[in-house]
Amino acid sequence: MGNFSVSDRNSAAVFAARRRRLLLGVGGITLTSVVGSRLLSGPAGHLPSHREVSAYRKPPGPGGLVTRRNLVTRRAPVAHRPEYPPDRPLYYIHDDSRAIALTIDDGPDPVYTPQVLRLLHQYRVTATFSMVGLHVAAYPHLARTVAEDGHHIANHTWTHSNLVHRPVHRVHAELAWTSHAIHSATGVHPQLFRAPYGAWSATVLRQCEHMRMVPVDWSVDPRDWARPGVRSIVRNIMHNTRPGSIILEHDGGGNRAQTVDALSIVLPRLLREGYHFRTV
């Protein structure tokens, strides 16, 4: 995903088409601000301005507004947050010798996210879900279930866009609105950010630092998003996983039946080999 091949561009096109369908399907969803309503009902790709995002504060419930201070301090605990250089993303976790991390991207999805959650529960594995803001807005109950099951949620932009050549205000809006959607659904502000396609820039990294989110990449990519076959996904993960590896998988963005089937095989295998899972 980090190298922009024809397959990558095709995948991005599929995701864009899926996003357009999602925008049409969530017209009935009501957010608590005029800006949010205009965003979901307006043309595909519209994002609020920097001023709109900065000015908006969502009431947490009856009484009071979320202040700027609260937006900074009310965050989910991250069990394993190492010291990291803010100018580059995290590719490995730093823990004891047999720890690895599983990350699940592009959801939440009403078909595949529940299937992944059932597998994780079965094998008592905790993962990090990198969620797209539009999908969180469409399926807030799924985001809430992920958090309630003890998994961590990472910001994965509002539209799953490649942000490398985007202007500062667009990067800010993509990240800020996604964090807002995650907080609205779960009550938690994400502390992690994953760039779609593994595409990083100085602007994106500065925005992560500004929002106090750790930029997270991956070290094992079985390319499950391309649906290469269950055997290929399993073989890739088992061959490339090492202590400290961050494994990339997907529960959204398309048909993820192969991913679910592969996880049902690799999770018990990795556990039998003595690995144990940690969140990023």
C-alpha positions as CSV (number, residue, x, y, z in Angstrom):
1,M,0.0,0.0,0.0
2,G,2.9,2.3,0.6
3,N,4.1,2.0,-3.1
4,F,1.5,3.4,-5.4
5,S,1.0,0.6,-8.0
6,V,-1.8,0.2,-10.4
7,S,-3.5,-2.1,-7.9
8,D,-3.2,0.6,-5.3
9,R,-4.8,3.2,-7.5
10,N,-7.6,0.7,-8.4
11,S,-8.1,0.1,-4.6
12,A,-8.2,3.8,-4.0
13,A,-10.8,4.2,-6.8
14,V,-13.0,1.4,-5.3
15,F,-12.7,3.0,-1.9
16,A,-13.7,6.4,-3.4
17,A,-16.8,4.8,-5.0
18,R,-17.7,3.1,-1.7
19,R,-17.4,6.5,0.0
20,R,-19.7,8.2,-2.5
21,R,-22.3,5.5,-1.9
22,L,-21.9,5.9,1.8
23,L,-22.4,9.6,1.6
24,L,-25.7,9.0,-0.2
25,G,-26.7,6.5,2.4
26,V,-26.0,8.5,5.5
27,G,-28.1,11.5,4.6
28,G,-30.5,10.7,7.4
29,I,-27.8,10.7,10.0
30,T,-28.0,13.8,12.2
31,L,-24.9,15.3,13.7
32,T,-25.1,17.8,16.5
33,S,-23.8,20.8,14.5
34,V,-24.9,22.6,11.4
35,V,-21.4,22.1,10.0
36,G,-21.6,18.4,10.4
37,S,-25.0,18.2,8.8
38,R,-23.8,20.3,5.8
39,L,-20.7,18.0,5.5
40,L,-22.8,14.8,5.2
41,S,-25.5,16.3,3.0
42,G,-23.2,18.3,0.7
43,P,-21.3,17.2,-2.3
44,A,-18.9,14.3,-1.9
45,G,-15.5,15.4,-0.8
46,H,-16.6,18.6,1.0
47,L,-14.8,19.3,4.2
48,P,-15.4,22.0,6.8
49,S,-13.0,24.9,6.9
50,H,-10.2,25.2,9.4
51,R,-12.2,28.0,11.1
52,E,-15.3,25.8,11.3
53,V,-13.4,22.8,12.8
54,S,-11.6,25.0,15.3
55,A,-14.7,26.9,16.4
56,Y,-16.9,23.9,17.0
57,R,-17.2,22.3,20.4
58,K,-19.6,19.4,20.9
59,P,-21.7,19.2,24.1
60,P,-20.8,16.0,26.0
61,G,-24.4,15.7,27.2
62,P,-26.7,17.7,29.3
63,G,-24.9,20.8,30.6
64,G,-21.6,22.3,29.6
65,L,-19.4,22.3,26.5
66,V,-16.2,20.4,25.8
67,T,-13.5,23.0,26.2
68,R,-10.2,23.2,24.4
69,R,-8.5,22.0,27.5
70,N,-10.8,19.0,27.8
71,L,-10.2,18.1,24.1
72,V,-6.5,17.8,24.9
73,T,-6.8,15.9,28.2
74,R,-9.8,13.6,27.8
75,R,-8.1,10.7,26.0
76,A,-8.0,7.0,26.1
77,P,-5.1,5.4,28.0
78,V,-2.6,3.7,25.7
79,A,-1.0,0.8,27.4
80,H,2.2,0.7,25.4
81,R,3.1,4.2,24.2
82,P,6.9,4.4,23.8
83,E,8.9,7.5,23.4
84,Y,9.0,8.1,19.7
85,P,10.5,10.6,17.3
86,P,7.6,12.9,16.2
87,D,9.1,13.2,12.7
88,R,8.5,9.6,11.6
89,P,5.9,7.0,12.2
90,L,6.1,3.9,14.4
91,Y,6.8,0.7,12.5
92,Y,7.3,-1.7,15.4
93,I,6.1,-1.9,19.0
94,H,8.7,-1.8,21.7
95,D,7.8,-4.4,24.4
96,D,9.0,-7.7,25.7
97,S,10.6,-10.2,23.3
98,R,7.4,-12.0,21.9
99,A,4.9,-9.1,21.7
100,I,3.3,-8.2,18.4
101,A,0.4,-5.9,17.5
102,L,-2.6,-6.5,15.2
103,T,-4.1,-3.5,13.4
104,I,-7.4,-3.6,11.5
105,D,-8.1,-0.8,9.0
106,D,-10.8,1.0,7.0
107,G,-13.9,0.2,9.1
108,P,-16.1,0.0,10.9
109,D,-18.1,-2.1,8.5
110,P,-21.5,-3.7,9.4
111,V,-20.6,-7.0,7.8
112,Y,-17.0,-7.7,8.6
113,T,-16.3,-5.7,11.8
114,P,-18.6,-8.0,13.9
115,Q,-16.9,-11.1,12.5
116,V,-13.5,-9.8,13.3
117,L,-14.6,-8.9,16.8
118,R,-15.9,-12.4,17.4
119,L,-12.6,-13.9,16.4
120,L,-10.7,-11.5,18.6
121,H,-12.9,-12.4,21.5
122,Q,-12.6,-16.1,20.9
123,Y,-8.8,-15.9,21.1
124,R,-8.6,-13.1,23.7
125,V,-6.7,-10.9,21.4
126,T,-6.7,-7.1,21.7
127,A,-6.2,-5.1,18.5
128,T,-6.1,-1.5,17.2
129,F,-8.8,-0.5,14.7
130,S,-7.9,2.3,12.4
131,M,-11.3,3.9,11.5
132,V,-12.4,6.1,8.7
133,G,-14.4,9.1,9.9
134,L,-17.2,8.7,7.4
135,H,-17.7,5.1,8.4
136,V,-17.7,6.0,12.1
137,A,-20.4,8.6,11.4
138,A,-22.5,6.0,9.5
139,Y,-22.0,3.2,12.1
140,P,-21.3,4.8,15.5
141,H,-22.7,1.7,17.3
142,L,-19.9,-0.4,15.8
143,A,-17.2,2.0,16.8
144,R,-18.7,2.0,20.3
145,T,-18.7,-1.8,20.4
146,V,-15.1,-1.9,19.4
147,A,-14.1,0.4,22.2
148,E,-16.4,-1.4,24.7
149,D,-14.7,-4.7,23.8
150,G,-11.4,-3.2,25.0
151,H,-9.7,-2.5,21.6
152,H,-8.0,0.8,20.7
153,I,-9.2,3.1,17.9
154,A,-6.9,5.0,15.7
155,N,-7.8,8.0,13.5
156,H,-7.6,7.0,9.8
157,T,-8.8,10.3,8.2
158,W,-12.3,11.3,7.2
159,T,-12.3,10.1,3.6
160,H,-9.3,7.7,3.4
161,S,-7.5,10.2,1.3
162,N,-3.8,10.2,0.4
163,L,-2.8,13.4,2.3
164,V,0.8,13.7,1.0
165,H,0.0,16.6,-1.4
166,R,-3.0,18.0,0.5
167,P,-2.8,21.6,1.9
168,V,-2.6,22.2,5.6
169,H,-6.3,23.0,6.1
170,R,-7.4,19.8,4.4
171,V,-5.1,17.7,6.5
172,H,-6.3,19.4,9.6
173,A,-10.0,18.9,8.6
174,E,-9.5,15.2,7.7
175,L,-7.9,14.4,11.1
176,A,-9.9,16.8,13.3
177,W,-13.3,15.6,12.0
178,T,-12.4,12.0,12.4
179,S,-11.3,12.4,15.9
180,H,-14.5,14.3,16.6
181,A,-16.6,11.4,15.1
182,I,-14.7,8.8,17.1
183,H,-15.2,10.8,20.3
184,S,-18.9,11.3,19.5
185,A,-19.4,7.6,19.1
186,T,-17.2,6.3,21.9
187,G,-16.4,9.2,24.3
188,V,-12.7,8.7,23.7
189,H,-10.3,10.9,21.7
190,P,-7.9,8.7,19.7
191,Q,-4.2,8.9,20.5
192,L,-3.1,7.1,17.3
193,F,-3.1,8.1,13.7
194,R,-2.5,5.9,10.6
195,A,-2.1,7.5,7.2
196,P,-4.0,5.8,4.4
197,Y,-1.7,3.9,2.0
198,G,1.2,4.5,4.4
199,A,1.6,7.9,2.8
200,W,3.3,10.3,5.2
201,S,4.4,13.9,4.8
202,A,5.8,16.6,7.1
203,T,2.4,18.3,7.2
204,V,0.7,15.1,8.3
205,L,3.3,14.4,11.0
206,R,3.1,18.0,12.3
207,Q,-0.7,17.7,12.5
208,C,-0.3,14.4,14.5
209,E,2.0,16.2,16.9
210,H,-0.4,19.1,17.2
211,M,-3.2,16.7,18.0
212,R,-1.0,14.6,20.3
213,M,-1.5,11.4,18.2
214,V,1.2,8.9,17.6
215,P,1.8,8.2,13.9
216,V,1.6,4.5,13.3
217,D,2.6,2.5,10.2
218,W,3.1,-1.3,9.9
219,S,5.9,-3.8,9.4
220,V,3.8,-6.8,8.0
221,D,1.5,-6.2,5.1
222,P,-0.2,-9.4,3.7
223,R,-2.1,-7.2,1.2
224,D,-5.4,-8.7,2.2
225,W,-7.1,-5.6,0.8
226,A,-6.2,-7.0,-2.7
227,R,-7.8,-10.3,-1.9
228,P,-4.9,-12.5,-2.9
229,G,-6.4,-15.6,-1.3
230,V,-6.6,-16.9,2.2
231,R,-3.5,-19.1,1.8
232,S,-1.4,-16.1,0.6
233,I,-2.5,-13.9,3.5
234,V,-1.7,-16.6,6.0
235,R,1.7,-17.5,4.4
236,N,2.7,-13.8,4.3
237,I,1.8,-13.2,8.0
238,M,3.5,-16.3,9.3
239,H,6.6,-15.8,7.2
240,N,7.1,-12.1,8.0
241,T,6.0,-11.7,11.6
242,R,8.8,-11.1,14.1
243,P,8.8,-10.0,17.7
244,G,7.6,-6.4,17.7
245,S,5.8,-6.6,14.4
246,I,2.8,-4.5,13.6
247,I,0.5,-6.5,11.4
248,L,-1.8,-4.8,8.9
249,E,-5.3,-6.2,8.2
250,H,-8.7,-4.8,7.1
251,D,-12.3,-5.0,8.1
252,G,-13.6,-2.3,5.7
253,G,-13.2,-0.9,2.2
254,G,-14.5,-4.0,0.4
255,N,-15.1,-7.7,0.6
256,R,-13.1,-8.9,3.6
257,A,-14.2,-12.5,3.8
258,Q,-10.6,-13.6,3.0
259,T,-9.3,-11.5,5.9
260,V,-11.7,-13.1,8.3
261,D,-10.9,-16.6,7.2
262,A,-7.1,-15.8,7.4
263,L,-7.4,-14.4,10.9
264,S,-9.2,-17.6,12.0
265,I,-6.0,-19.5,11.0
266,V,-3.2,-17.1,11.9
267,L,-4.4,-16.0,15.4
268,P,-4.2,-19.5,17.0
269,R,-1.0,-20.2,15.1
270,L,0.7,-17.1,16.3
271,L,-0.4,-17.8,19.9
272,R,0.9,-21.4,19.7
273,E,4.3,-20.0,18.5
274,G,4.5,-18.1,21.8
275,Y,3.5,-14.6,20.5
276,H,1.2,-12.4,22.6
277,F,-0.7,-9.5,21.3
278,R,-0.4,-5.9,22.5
279,T,-2.1,-2.8,21.3
280,V,0.1,-0.2,19.7
